[in-house]
Amino acid sequence: MVEAAPPGKVVPSHGLEAVKNITFGSVRHGRQRELEYRIAKELLQSICYPSAPLPFTGLLVAGAASGALTWLVLKPIKLMGTLAIIPSIHRHHDLPGFWRGQMGTLVRETGGSTAWFGSSKAISALFRSRSRSRSESRFRGAARVPAAHFHMVPFGLPYPRPIIHLNGFPGTGKLTVARHLVQQLGFAQAKLVHNHLLIDPADAILHRTQSGYQPLRRALRAAIFTSLVHEDVTHESVYIFTDFQSSDALGSAVCAEYAAAALARGSLFVPVVLTCQEATHLERVVAPDRADHHKLTDVDLVRRLRRESVVHRFVGHPAALEMDVTELTAQDAARRIRDHLMELCSESGQR
């Protein structure tokens, strides 16, 4: 789990930092590609050209094959993040569900790998056809820079944007942080779905103690998740959900639904937990604007929740973030989430 910087620590502007993250993320990604490329090239050489050098078209095919291998094997594993959602994916979508919504990823990976290795081999062949020079390695590396960019955004296809899940006790400031995050992610057309948009319709039909209440809540979530998976227009936006789910069986199952939806959508899932020291937390619970939005303002109930419940955490999830917002402004907390997201996207090749 990724830990946030200590409260009060200044977070640098993400402009230069994002460029650095994208650059080094591409380098790490390139090393993985080199291994896959060598495997594909050796297979092609032994099967199709056992006694002749591999032609340039064969090198391009090997590059495309390395990208397809990433799509087939590594992407579902990377998107799952936690083993807890594997049964849910298989139960609802069967085996093909692990690749559902990832056709754009297949095009991105194969096309990007072809450009990555093709540009390098073309520059190398150009220098060999003339005279070998010390500058060759520099030009080969330079040729991969636009190829790396092409790999991240091929053919203008909208890669499904991430799903961010903000979890925490009522009154920790999730909605305010989420609103600032929407503003800061304006370039990605971020959209906010706060928890009462999913709670209030169910509350209008059934009381929370009635037997059909949780199935109704689950059906409402399923309808939204279906749109996020199958409606292509939703893939152009980052979706930010606020929530309070505990670590009990029900809360863990609900959180697994969010992770499963992101996997079926073919997008990055970023679980974020916000915590707050009790004294500050209880002060925020009774803020006037909470009553205006029909939010929980019962201090005794919140105190009991803190004592008896544990907020669900995606333990071991590579994209997870947890931070104490006691001394952070909502704007600063949103900025840390944004910077965390930028780093994750640079490592996975998203923009």
C-alpha positions, 0 to 999 in steps of 0.5 A: 500500500502506498502511504501518503506524505506526512500531514503538512508536508508540501507536495510539489507541483505535478507538472515536472513530476508527471513528466519525470514519472512518464519518462521513468515509467516508460523505461520500466515498461521498456525493459519488460517489453525487451524480454517479451520481444526477445522471446517472440523473436526467437520463436519466429526465428526457430519456426519460420526462418531457421537458416536465414536472418529474420527480416524487418517484417518479422521484427515488426511481428515480434514487436506486435506479439510482445504487446499481445502477450502483455494484453493476454497475460499481464494486463488482467493480473495487473488490473485485478490487484487483489485475489479477492475479486477473482471469484466475483469476476468468474461468477458474473462474467466467466473466463472471458470476463477477465479480458472484457472491455480491453479490446482498446488495450489490445490495439494499444499494446500491439500497435505501441510495441510495433512502433517501439521496436520498429523505430529502433530497428529501422534506425539501427538498419539505417546506420548499418547501411551507411557507416556505424557510428557512436551516435547510433545508440543515441538515435535508437534511444531517441527514436523510442521516445515518440514510440513510447508516446505512441504506445500510451495513446495510439490512434486517438483511442480513448483508453478506459479512464480509472475508477477511484473509490474514496472510502472512509467514515462519515464526516471525514471530508470525502465529498469535499475532497472528491469535488476538488479532485474533479476540478484538478482532473478536469483534463480527464473529464472526471465525474463524481458519484457520491454515495448518497446518489446510490443510497437515497433512491434505495432509502426512498423505497425501503428502510435499511432494516428491511430484507430487500434493502441490500439487494436493491442497493446492489441492483442500483450499483450493478446498473451503474457498473454495467454502463461503466463497462459497456457504454464507450462514452463513459470510458473517456471519464475518470469516475470518483465514488465516495463511500463508507464500507467497513471490513465486515462481510457486506462491506468487503463484498461491496468493495469487491464489486467496485474492483470487479467493475474496473477490471471488466471495464479494462481500467485502473482501479484506485482505492483510497482510504481517508482517515482523521483523528477523532476530535477533528472528525467529530467537529466535521460531523456537525458542520452545517452543510452536512445537514443541508445535504441530509448527511449523518450528523449524529456525533454519538453514532459516528463515535460508535462507528469508530469504536466498533467498525474498521474501514475496508482496505484493499490490503496489498493492492498496488494502487491503494492509497491511505492518508490522514486528512486531519491537518490537510485542506481538502484541496491538498488532499485532492492534490495528493490523490491526483499526484498518486493517480498520475504516477500510477498512470505513467507506470501503466502507460495511461494518460 
